[in-house]
Amino acid sequence: YVLGHDAMKRMQSSNVLISGLRGLGVEIAKNVILGGVKSVTLHDQGVAEWKDLSSQ
């Protein structure tokens, strides 16, 4: 999967909101950040627990 030059320029100026940071949300956040977006805002109302350490 390859993005063209125009798509990459649009992505570089994009602001992204990711809501929910369980296992899948964390992976998505990582990939979006590595994709080169302008900014990422993370939203999660869950309380961090000891069991969450193994899923991150």
Secondary structure, 3 states (H helix, E strand, C coil): CCCCHHHHHHHHCCEEEEECCCHHHHHHHHHHHHCCCCEEEEECCCCCCHHHHHHC
